[in-house]
Amino acid sequence: MRNEALHFALRNRKLVVGTIIILVFLVAGLAGPLLFDHGPNEYVGPPMTPPSGEFWFGTTTFGQDVFAQFVYGLRSTFLVGVLGGVLAAIVGMVVGFVAGYRGGWVDELLNMLTNIVLVLPALVVLLIINAYLGVRSIGVQALFIGLTSWPWAARAIRAQTFSLRSRDFVDLARLSGVRTPKIILREIAPNMSSYLFLTFILLFGSAILIAASLDFIGLGPTEGVSLGLMLNNAARWSALQLGLWWWFIPPGAGITAIVGALYVMNVGLDEVFNPKLREM
């Protein structure tokens, strides 16, 4: 099965193109900062310089290197996406697996909790918390994103678990005296591995978008640089009115390309894992 999935994965153009785009940005975010002997917010050149051989993405109104900010921002973008996506996936899986397998009052209680978090305006809650929080960092931002992004994943995993818990192999494990956590981890979760991976990709992209939104309106980390914060600074210092397109187009295009590539990857993986959707 693994060899078959790998075979179709390598032939799926959506998956290959999406993966290449993500890898390019990831390598740029990890290795790019090593190319600079100055920080992203240092004043290193003449103000408002257009892209050139010396400054690939030009400079800001203060003479900061936009390309340096871009690659440092990519690192922050991927970090908050991974941390927020992983946390949301963990919470969603725990709630979904337990609710779907146990049923009864446990299911009702967890389903009520899920519905409460689901109907909360997550972005508004994040805005209020970030506005009144004394310390804002990537870790804190990812924590809040993860704790507010899991409900839809939990409901989907619950539905899948509910359909698997009555299968023969689960009944056999239950009759053999295997405890609930082991049944979930050894019997149910492996049969949902592809679905769980697709869920994480969507949570990853969602975390990036939410973080960029918070950064753009000035409620992101107080230190460092991110793609959303680049857009915030460009808007604050009138880059559009001054014609400094090289300041706001790279971060906007970067966010769009990363989230779009993740969506394309998700569609491609869905086609790989689901034989009915595979391209002929």
C-alpha positions as CSV (number, residue, x, y, z in Angstrom):
1,M,0.0,0.0,0.0
2,R,2.8,2.4,0.8
3,N,4.6,1.8,-2.5
4,E,1.3,2.2,-4.3
5,A,0.6,5.5,-2.6
6,L,4.1,6.7,-3.3
7,H,3.7,5.8,-6.9
8,F,0.5,7.8,-7.3
9,A,1.9,10.7,-5.2
10,L,4.9,11.1,-7.5
11,R,2.5,11.1,-10.5
12,N,0.1,13.6,-9.0
13,R,1.0,17.1,-10.4
14,K,-1.0,19.0,-7.8
15,L,0.9,17.3,-5.0
16,V,4.3,17.6,-6.6
17,V,3.8,21.3,-7.5
18,G,2.4,22.2,-4.1
19,T,5.2,20.3,-2.3
20,I,7.9,22.1,-4.4
21,I,6.5,25.5,-3.6
22,I,6.4,24.8,0.1
23,L,9.9,23.4,0.1
24,V,11.3,26.4,-1.8
25,F,9.8,28.8,0.8
26,L,10.8,26.5,3.7
27,V,14.5,26.4,2.5
28,A,14.4,30.1,1.9
29,G,13.2,30.7,5.4
30,L,15.7,28.3,7.0
31,A,18.8,29.1,4.9
32,G,18.0,32.6,3.8
33,P,18.9,34.4,7.1
34,L,22.4,32.8,6.9
35,L,23.2,34.9,3.8
36,F,23.0,38.2,5.7
37,D,25.4,39.8,8.1
38,H,22.7,42.2,9.3
39,G,19.4,41.8,10.9
40,P,16.0,42.3,9.2
41,N,15.3,45.6,10.9
42,E,18.7,47.3,10.6
43,Y,19.2,50.3,8.4
44,V,21.6,49.1,5.8
45,G,20.9,51.2,2.6
46,P,19.4,54.3,1.1
47,P,15.7,54.7,1.8
48,M,13.1,53.7,-0.8
49,T,15.5,52.0,-3.1
50,P,13.9,49.8,-5.8
51,P,15.0,46.2,-6.3
52,S,18.6,46.0,-7.5
53,G,21.6,43.6,-7.5
54,E,22.5,44.9,-4.0
55,F,19.0,44.8,-2.5
56,W,17.0,42.2,-4.3
57,F,13.6,43.3,-2.9
58,G,14.6,47.0,-2.5
59,T,14.6,48.9,0.8
60,T,11.9,50.4,3.0
61,T,11.4,54.1,3.8
62,F,14.0,53.7,6.5
63,G,16.6,51.9,4.4
64,Q,15.8,48.4,5.7
65,D,16.5,45.4,3.5
66,V,13.1,44.1,2.4
67,F,14.5,40.7,1.2
68,A,16.1,40.2,4.6
69,Q,12.8,40.9,6.2
70,F,11.1,38.5,3.8
71,V,13.2,35.5,4.5
72,Y,13.2,36.1,8.3
73,G,9.4,36.5,8.0
74,L,9.1,33.2,6.2
75,R,10.7,31.5,9.2
76,S,8.2,33.1,11.6
77,T,5.3,32.2,9.3
78,F,6.2,28.5,9.1
79,L,7.0,28.4,12.9
80,V,3.6,29.8,13.9
81,G,1.8,27.6,11.3
82,V,3.5,24.4,12.6
83,L,3.0,25.2,16.3
84,G,-0.6,26.3,15.9
85,G,-1.5,23.5,13.5
86,V,0.1,20.8,15.7
87,L,-1.6,22.1,18.8
88,A,-5.0,22.3,17.1
89,A,-4.6,18.8,15.6
90,I,-3.7,17.3,19.0
91,V,-6.6,18.9,20.7
92,G,-9.0,18.0,17.9
93,M,-7.8,14.4,17.8
94,V,-8.0,13.9,21.5
95,V,-11.6,15.3,21.7
96,G,-12.7,13.6,18.4
97,F,-11.3,10.2,19.3
98,V,-12.6,10.1,22.8
99,A,-16.0,11.4,21.9
100,G,-16.4,9.1,18.9
101,Y,-15.2,6.0,20.7
102,R,-16.8,6.4,24.1
103,G,-20.1,7.8,23.1
104,G,-22.8,8.4,25.8
105,W,-22.5,11.2,28.2
106,V,-18.8,11.6,27.4
107,D,-19.7,12.3,23.8
108,E,-22.4,14.7,24.8
109,L,-20.1,16.6,27.1
110,L,-17.3,16.9,24.6
111,N,-19.7,17.7,21.8
112,M,-21.2,20.5,23.8
113,L,-17.6,21.9,24.5
114,T,-16.9,21.6,20.8
115,N,-20.0,23.5,19.8
116,I,-19.3,26.2,22.3
117,V,-15.8,26.8,21.0
118,L,-17.1,26.4,17.4
119,V,-19.7,29.2,17.7
120,L,-17.3,31.6,19.4
121,P,-15.9,34.3,17.0
122,A,-12.4,33.0,17.2
123,L,-10.7,36.0,15.5
124,V,-12.6,38.4,17.9
125,V,-11.5,36.4,20.9
126,L,-7.9,36.4,19.6
127,L,-8.1,40.2,19.1
128,I,-9.3,40.8,22.6
129,I,-6.7,38.5,24.2
130,N,-3.9,39.9,22.2
131,A,-4.9,43.5,22.8
132,Y,-4.8,43.1,26.6
133,L,-2.0,40.6,26.9
134,G,1.2,42.1,28.2
135,V,3.6,39.7,26.4
136,R,3.1,38.8,22.7
137,S,5.3,36.2,21.1
138,I,5.1,33.6,18.3
139,G,4.6,30.9,21.0
140,V,1.8,32.7,22.7
141,Q,0.2,33.5,19.3
142,A,0.4,29.9,18.2
143,L,-1.0,28.8,21.5
144,F,-4.2,30.9,21.2
145,I,-4.6,29.9,17.5
146,G,-4.3,26.2,18.3
147,L,-6.8,26.5,21.2
148,T,-9.4,28.1,19.0
149,S,-8.9,26.2,15.7
150,W,-9.6,22.6,16.7
151,P,-13.5,22.3,16.8
152,W,-14.1,21.5,13.1
153,A,-11.3,18.9,13.2
154,A,-12.7,17.3,16.3
155,R,-16.2,17.0,14.8
156,A,-14.8,15.4,11.6
157,I,-12.6,13.0,13.6
158,R,-15.5,12.1,15.9
159,A,-17.6,11.1,12.9
160,Q,-14.9,8.9,11.4
161,T,-14.2,7.3,14.8
162,F,-17.9,6.6,15.3
163,S,-18.0,4.7,12.1
164,L,-14.8,2.7,12.9
165,R,-15.6,1.7,16.5
166,S,-18.1,-1.0,15.5
167,R,-15.7,-2.7,13.1
168,D,-14.7,-6.3,13.8
169,F,-11.0,-5.6,14.5
170,V,-12.0,-3.0,17.2
171,D,-14.5,-5.4,18.7
172,L,-11.8,-8.1,18.9
173,A,-9.4,-5.7,20.6
174,R,-12.1,-4.7,23.1
175,L,-13.0,-8.4,23.9
176,S,-9.3,-9.1,24.3
177,G,-9.2,-6.6,27.2
178,V,-7.2,-3.9,25.4
179,R,-7.6,-0.6,27.1
180,T,-9.3,2.3,25.4
181,P,-6.2,4.5,24.8
182,K,-4.4,1.5,23.1
183,I,-7.5,0.7,21.0
184,I,-7.6,4.3,19.7
185,L,-3.8,4.5,19.1
186,R,-3.3,1.0,17.6
187,E,-6.6,0.2,15.9
188,I,-8.5,3.3,15.0
189,A,-5.9,6.1,14.4
190,P,-3.8,4.0,11.9
191,N,-6.9,3.5,9.8
192,M,-7.4,7.3,9.7
193,S,-3.7,8.3,9.2
194,S,-4.3,9.7,5.7
195,Y,-7.3,11.7,6.9
196,L,-5.4,13.0,9.9
197,F,-2.6,14.2,7.7
198,L,-5.0,16.1,5.5
199,T,-6.6,17.6,8.5
200,F,-3.2,18.9,9.8
201,I,-2.4,20.5,6.4
202,L,-5.6,22.4,6.6
203,L,-5.0,23.5,10.2
204,F,-1.4,24.5,9.2
205,G,-2.7,26.8,6.5
206,S,-5.5,28.2,8.7
207,A,-2.9,29.0,11.4
208,I,-0.8,30.9,8.9
209,L,-3.8,33.0,7.7
210,I,-5.0,33.8,11.3
211,A,-1.4,34.8,12.4
212,A,-1.0,37.0,9.3
213,S,-4.3,38.7,10.0
214,L,-3.3,39.4,13.6
215,D,0.1,40.7,12.5
216,F,-1.4,42.9,9.8
217,I,-3.6,44.7,12.3
218,G,-0.7,45.1,14.8
219,L,-1.6,42.4,17.3
220,G,1.2,40.0,16.4
221,P,4.5,39.4,18.2
222,T,6.0,42.6,19.6
223,E,9.5,41.6,18.5
224,G,11.0,40.1,15.4
225,V,9.5,40.2,11.9
226,S,6.8,38.2,10.0
227,L,5.1,38.5,6.6
228,G,2.0,39.9,8.2
229,L,4.0,42.4,10.2
230,M,5.7,43.5,6.9
231,L,2.3,44.2,5.4
232,N,1.4,46.2,8.6
233,N,4.5,48.3,8.4
234,A,4.0,48.9,4.6
235,A,0.4,50.1,5.2
236,R,1.4,52.2,8.2
237,W,4.2,54.0,6.3
238,S,2.1,54.5,3.2
239,A,4.0,52.2,0.9
240,L,1.1,52.0,-1.5
241,Q,0.8,55.8,-1.8
242,L,4.5,56.2,-2.2
243,G,4.7,53.6,-4.9
244,L,6.9,51.2,-2.9
245,W,5.3,48.1,-4.5
246,W,8.4,46.0,-3.6
247,W,7.6,46.5,0.1
248,F,4.1,45.0,0.2
249,I,3.9,42.7,-2.8
250,P,6.5,40.1,-1.6
251,P,4.9,39.4,1.8
252,G,1.4,39.3,0.3
253,A,2.5,37.0,-2.5
254,G,4.4,34.8,-0.1
255,I,1.4,34.3,2.2
256,T,-0.9,33.6,-0.8
257,A,1.6,31.2,-2.4
258,I,2.1,29.2,0.9
259,V,-1.6,28.9,1.7
260,G,-2.5,28.2,-1.9
261,A,0.3,25.5,-2.2
262,L,-1.0,23.9,1.0
263,Y,-4.5,23.7,-0.4
264,V,-3.2,22.3,-3.7
265,M,-1.2,19.7,-1.7
266,N,-4.4,18.8,0.2
267,V,-6.3,18.2,-3.0
268,G,-3.5,16.2,-4.4
269,L,-3.2,14.0,-1.3
270,D,-6.9,13.5,-1.3
271,E,-6.6,12.2,-4.9
272,V,-3.7,9.9,-3.9
273,F,-5.5,8.4,-0.9
274,N,-8.9,8.1,-2.6
275,P,-8.7,5.8,-5.7
276,K,-12.0,7.2,-7.0
277,L,-10.4,10.7,-7.3
278,R,-7.2,9.7,-9.0
279,E,-6.4,11.2,-12.3
280,M,-6.3,8.7,-15.1
